[in-house]
Amino acid sequence: RKEVEQDPGPFNVPEGATVAFNCTYSNSASQSFFWYRQDCRKEPKLLMSVYSSGNEDGRFTAQLNRASQYISLLIRDSKLSDSATYLCVVLSFAGGTSYGKLTFGQGTILTVHP
Amino acid sequence: NAGVTQTPKFQVLKTGQSMTLQCAQDMNHEYMSWYRQDPGMGLRLIHYSVGAGITDQGEVPNGYNVSRSTTEDFPLRLLSAAPSQTSVYFCATGTGPYNEQFFGPGTRLTVL
């Protein structure tokens, strides 16, 4: 089983739609969680961190469910510019070391059309 | 400030050749890492460093070496290139793994 799993999509939605992505992780001791955005042939960039209480940044809402080991990203009122790949990222600490390592999901492709 | 720079942007190698991918940052970050990105696989961690003189292996370290002699630079060496190393390589940096990672623009490597 992969440490971090995402539905690769693609999700094709019209402008103005609400779309949600889920991501599951296997390491129950994972510490921190993030969503990154990657445009085609570009480097990933941080979209938002995910906090235990859930957090919102404009049209984007991230939630964490530790009991079920998943995080989610909700995008409201989708824009054409939201078209990208969304990467779920989990921080875990390997046994025997204090150095955290980030594990990326394979990404979910979102296409927003007019 | 340049942020994170990677060179070269593109590279074609023949099987068995060696080369070094360069990564430099001017953000004074201690944590640096190398990832490769393949279709359907997402980004996979190759090696990482928590500071000058300290490196550790990630998920897919075989065939790659790293060193960290300065805070700014974190080169990735391919010892004997293989077609399986055809990929896009990203260098990233941050104050730590628990904070935002800043990625370089990537190096697209093809091994024939």
Interface residues (C-beta under 8 A of the other chain):
Chain A: V4 P8 Q31 S32 Y36 K42 E43 P44 K45 L46 S49 L87 L91 T97 Y99 G100 K101 L102 T103 F104 G105 Q106 G107
Chain B: S33 Y35 G40 M41 G42 L43 R44 L45 Y48 V50 D56 G58 E59 F90 G96 P97 Y98 E100 Q101 F103 G104 P105 G106
